[in-house]
Amino acid sequence: MAQATIKIRLKRSPICCPEKHKRVVKGLGFRKLNQVVERPDNPSTWGMIRKIPHLVEVVA
């Protein structure tokens, strides 16, 4: 059975954010603004999303 995934989009730049937020953005695999990445749907991914809700959005 394939593992469920979620798509996440970087909607705002992390330039003026704290260093911790920048590391979370990089940890999720983002390189560019408006980039969409697919990550496994697990608690650790959701925890990262909850740390930076002002920068990312979950795409349906």
N, CA, C and O atoms as a GROMACS GRO file, in nm:
protein
  240
    1MET      N    1   0.084  -0.119   0.000
    1MET     CA    2   0.000   0.000   0.000
    1MET      C    3   0.088   0.124   0.000
    1MET      O    4   0.182   0.134   0.078
    2ALA      N    5   0.057   0.218  -0.086
    2ALA     CA    6   0.137   0.341  -0.096
    2ALA      C    7   0.107   0.434   0.021
    2ALA      O    8  -0.006   0.441   0.071
    3GLN      N    9   0.210   0.503   0.064
    3GLN     CA   10   0.194   0.596   0.175
    3GLN      C   11   0.126   0.723   0.127
    3GLN      O   12   0.154   0.772   0.018
    4ALA      N   13   0.036   0.777   0.208
    4ALA     CA   14  -0.036   0.899   0.172
    4ALA      C   15   0.061   1.017   0.171
    4ALA      O   16   0.155   1.022   0.251
    5THR      N   17   0.038   1.110   0.080
    5THR     CA   18   0.122   1.229   0.070
    5THR      C   19   0.036   1.354   0.072
    5THR      O   20  -0.084   1.349   0.045
    6ILE      N   21   0.099   1.466   0.104
    6ILE     CA   22   0.032   1.596   0.098
    6ILE      C   23   0.118   1.689   0.014
    6ILE      O   24   0.240   1.676   0.009
    7LYS      N   25   0.052   1.783  -0.054
    7LYS     CA   26   0.123   1.882  -0.134
    7LYS      C   27   0.122   2.014  -0.058
    7LYS      O   28   0.018   2.057  -0.008
    8ILE      N   29   0.239   2.077  -0.050
    8ILE     CA   30   0.255   2.201   0.024
    8ILE      C   31   0.315   2.305  -0.069
    8ILE      O   32   0.406   2.274  -0.147
    9ARG      N   33   0.265   2.429  -0.061
    9ARG     CA   34   0.317   2.537  -0.145
    9ARG      C   35   0.377   2.645  -0.057
    9ARG      O   36   0.318   2.683   0.044
   10LEU      N   37   0.494   2.696  -0.095
   10LEU     CA   38   0.557   2.808  -0.026
   10LEU      C   39   0.497   2.936  -0.081
   10LEU      O   40   0.526   2.975  -0.194
   11LYS      N   41   0.412   3.003  -0.001
   11LYS     CA   42   0.340   3.119  -0.051
   11LYS      C   43   0.404   3.251  -0.013
   11LYS      O   44   0.374   3.353  -0.076
   12ARG      N   45   0.492   3.254   0.087
   12ARG     CA   46   0.560   3.377   0.126
   12ARG      C   47   0.709   3.349   0.146
   12ARG      O   48   0.748   3.238   0.180
   13SER      N   49   0.789   3.451   0.125
   13SER     CA   50   0.933   3.438   0.137
   13SER      C   51   0.975   3.434   0.284
   13SER      O   52   0.920   3.508   0.366
   14PRO      N   53   1.072   3.350   0.318
   14PRO     CA   54   1.120   3.344   0.456
   14PRO      C   55   1.235   3.442   0.484
   14PRO      O   56   1.305   3.427   0.584
   15ILE      N   57   1.254   3.542   0.399
   15ILE     CA   58   1.368   3.633   0.412
   15ILE      C   59   1.373   3.703   0.548
   15ILE      O   60   1.478   3.702   0.612
   16CYS      N   61   1.264   3.762   0.593
   16CYS     CA   62   1.266   3.838   0.719
   16CYS      C   63   1.221   3.755   0.838
   16CYS      O   64   1.183   3.810   0.942
   17CYS      N   65   1.225   3.624   0.825
   17CYS     CA   66   1.183   3.536   0.933
   17CYS      C   67   1.302   3.494   1.018
   17CYS      O   68   1.417   3.506   0.975
   18PRO      N   69   1.276   3.446   1.138
   18PRO     CA   70   1.384   3.394   1.221
   18PRO      C   71   1.455   3.276   1.155
   18PRO      O   72   1.398   3.208   1.069
   19GLU      N   73   1.576   3.252   1.195
   19GLU     CA   74   1.658   3.144   1.138
   19GLU      C   75   1.591   3.008   1.152
   19GLU      O   76   1.602   2.925   1.062
   20LYS      N   77   1.521   2.984   1.262
   20LYS     CA   78   1.452   2.857   1.282
   20LYS      C   79   1.347   2.834   1.174
   20LYS      O   80   1.333   2.722   1.124
   21HIS      N   81   1.274   2.938   1.137
   21HIS     CA   82   1.173   2.925   1.033
   21HIS      C   83   1.238   2.895   0.899
   21HIS      O   84   1.185   2.816   0.821
   22LYS      N   85   1.350   2.958   0.872
   22LYS     CA   86   1.421   2.933   0.746
   22LYS      C   87   1.466   2.788   0.738
   22LYS      O   88   1.461   2.727   0.631
   23ARG      N   89   1.511   2.732   0.850
   23ARG     CA   90   1.554   2.592   0.852
   23ARG      C   91   1.438   2.497   0.830
   23ARG      O   92   1.454   2.393   0.766
   24VAL      N   93   1.320   2.532   0.881
   24VAL     CA   94   1.202   2.448   0.860
   24VAL      C   95   1.164   2.450   0.712
   24VAL      O   96   1.130   2.346   0.655
   25VAL      N   97   1.169   2.568   0.650
   25VAL     CA   98   1.138   2.580   0.507
   25VAL      C   99   1.232   2.494   0.425
   25VAL      O  100   1.190   2.422   0.335
   26LYS      N  101   1.361   2.500   0.458
   26LYS     CA  102   1.459   2.420   0.386
   26LYS      C  103   1.439   2.271   0.414
   26LYS      O  104   1.456   2.188   0.325
   27GLY      N  105   1.402   2.237   0.537
   27GLY     CA  106   1.378   2.099   0.574
   27GLY      C  107   1.260   2.037   0.500
   27GLY      O  108   1.258   1.916   0.475
   28LEU      N  109   1.163   2.120   0.466
   28LEU     CA  110   1.049   2.071   0.388
   28LEU      C  111   1.085   2.055   0.240
   28LEU      O  112   1.010   1.993   0.164
   29GLY      N  113   1.199   2.109   0.199
   29GLY     CA  114   1.247   2.089   0.062
   29GLY      C  115   1.219   2.204  -0.032
   29GLY      O  116   1.232   2.188  -0.153
   30PHE      N  117   1.182   2.319   0.020
   30PHE     CA  118   1.154   2.433  -0.066
   30PHE      C  119   1.283   2.502  -0.111
   30PHE      O  120   1.378   2.515  -0.034
   31ARG      N  121   1.284   2.545  -0.237
   31ARG     CA  122   1.396   2.622  -0.291
   31ARG      C  123   1.351   2.755  -0.350
   31ARG      O  124   1.426   2.852  -0.351
   32LYS      N  125   1.225   2.759  -0.399
   32LYS     CA  126   1.174   2.879  -0.465
   32LYS      C  127   1.037   2.916  -0.410
   32LYS      O  128   0.967   2.833  -0.351
   33LEU      N  129   1.000   3.040  -0.430
   33LEU     CA  130   0.867   3.087  -0.394
   33LEU      C  131   0.765   3.023  -0.488
   33LEU      O  132   0.793   3.003  -0.606
   34ASN      N  133   0.648   2.992  -0.438
   34ASN     CA  134   0.539   2.926  -0.511
   34ASN      C  135   0.571   2.784  -0.554
   34ASN      O  136   0.496   2.725  -0.633
   35GLN      N  137   0.679   2.727  -0.505
   35GLN     CA  138   0.712   2.589  -0.536
   35GLN      C  139   0.618   2.496  -0.459
   35GLN      O  140   0.583   2.523  -0.344
   36VAL      N  141   0.577   2.387  -0.523
   36VAL     CA  142   0.492   2.288  -0.459
   36VAL      C  143   0.573   2.161  -0.439
   36VAL      O  144   0.633   2.109  -0.533
   37VAL      N  145   0.577   2.111  -0.315
   37VAL     CA  146   0.648   1.987  -0.286
   37VAL      C  147   0.549   1.885  -0.231
   37VAL      O  148   0.446   1.920  -0.174
   38GLU      N  149   0.582   1.759  -0.250
   38GLU     CA  150   0.498   1.650  -0.200
   38GLU      C  151   0.573   1.582  -0.087
   38GLU      O  152   0.686   1.536  -0.106
   39ARG      N  153   0.512   1.574   0.028
   39ARG     CA  154   0.574   1.515   0.146
   39ARG      C  155   0.482   1.410   0.205
   39ARG      O  156   0.361   1.414   0.182
   40PRO      N  157   0.537   1.314   0.280
   40PRO     CA  158   0.452   1.212   0.343
   40PRO      C  159   0.357   1.274   0.444
   40PRO      O  160   0.392   1.368   0.516
   41ASP      N  161   0.238   1.221   0.449
   41ASP     CA  162   0.136   1.270   0.541
   41ASP      C  163   0.156   1.202   0.677
   41ASP      O  164   0.094   1.100   0.706
   42ASN      N  165   0.244   1.260   0.758
   42ASN     CA  166   0.272   1.204   0.890
   42ASN      C  167   0.282   1.316   0.992
   42ASN      O  168   0.289   1.433   0.954
   43PRO      N  169   0.283   1.284   1.121
   43PRO     CA  170   0.286   1.388   1.225
   43PRO      C  171   0.407   1.481   1.219
   43PRO      O  172   0.395   1.598   1.253
   44SER      N  173   0.522   1.431   1.177
   44SER     CA  174   0.640   1.517   1.174
   44SER      C  175   0.626   1.625   1.066
   44SER      O  176   0.667   1.739   1.087
   45THR      N  177   0.569   1.589   0.951
   45THR     CA  178   0.547   1.687   0.845
   45THR      C  179   0.445   1.791   0.890
   45THR      O  180   0.464   1.911   0.868
   46TRP      N  181   0.338   1.746   0.953
   46TRP     CA  182   0.237   1.840   1.001
   46TRP      C  183   0.292   1.931   1.110
   46TRP      O  184   0.253   2.047   1.120
   47GLY      N  185   0.383   1.880   1.192
   47GLY     CA  186   0.447   1.963   1.294
   47GLY      C  187   0.529   2.074   1.232
   47GLY      O  188   0.529   2.187   1.281
   48MET      N  189   0.599   2.042   1.123
   48MET     CA  190   0.677   2.144   1.052
   48MET      C  191   0.585   2.250   0.990
   48MET      O  192   0.615   2.369   0.993
   49ILE      N  193   0.473   2.205   0.934
   49ILE     CA  194   0.377   2.298   0.874
   49ILE      C  195   0.320   2.391   0.980
   49ILE      O  196   0.300   2.510   0.955
   50ARG      N  197   0.292   2.337   1.098
   50ARG     CA  198   0.235   2.419   1.206
   50ARG      C  199   0.334   2.523   1.259
   50ARG      O  200   0.291   2.622   1.318
   51LYS      N  201   0.463   2.502   1.239
   51LYS     CA  202   0.562   2.600   1.283
   51LYS      C  203   0.566   2.723   1.193
   51LYS      O  204   0.602   2.832   1.236
   52ILE      N  205   0.527   2.704   1.064
   52ILE     CA  206   0.536   2.816   0.969
   52ILE      C  207   0.406   2.831   0.889
   52ILE      O  208   0.412   2.835   0.766
   53PRO      N  209   0.290   2.841   0.955
   53PRO     CA  210   0.165   2.849   0.879
   53PRO      C  211   0.151   2.977   0.799
   53PRO      O  212   0.074   2.982   0.704
   54HIS      N  213   0.225   3.082   0.838
   54HIS     CA  214   0.219   3.210   0.767
   54HIS      C  215   0.300   3.207   0.637
   54HIS      O  216   0.289   3.300   0.557
   55LEU      N  217   0.380   3.103   0.615
   55LEU     CA  218   0.463   3.095   0.496
   55LEU      C  219   0.415   2.991   0.394
   55LEU      O  220   0.445   3.002   0.275
   56VAL      N  221   0.342   2.891   0.441
   56VAL     CA  222   0.304   2.780   0.352
   56VAL      C  223   0.152   2.761   0.352
   56VAL      O  224   0.081   2.810   0.439
   57GLU      N  225   0.105   2.687   0.251
   57GLU     CA  226  -0.035   2.645   0.247
   57GLU      C  227  -0.040   2.504   0.192
   57GLU      O  228   0.040   2.466   0.106
   58VAL      N  229  -0.135   2.426   0.241
   58VAL     CA  230  -0.154   2.289   0.195
   58VAL      C  231  -0.244   2.296   0.071
   58VAL      O  232  -0.354   2.350   0.076
   59VAL      N  233  -0.195   2.240  -0.039
   59VAL     CA  234  -0.268   2.243  -0.165
   59VAL      C  235  -0.352   2.116  -0.176
   59VAL      O  236  -0.304   2.007  -0.145
   60ALA      N  237  -0.474   2.132  -0.218
   60ALA     CA  238  -0.565   2.017  -0.228
   60ALA      C  239  -0.524   1.922  -0.339
   60ALA      O  240  -0.590   1.820  -0.361
   0.00000   0.00000   0.00000
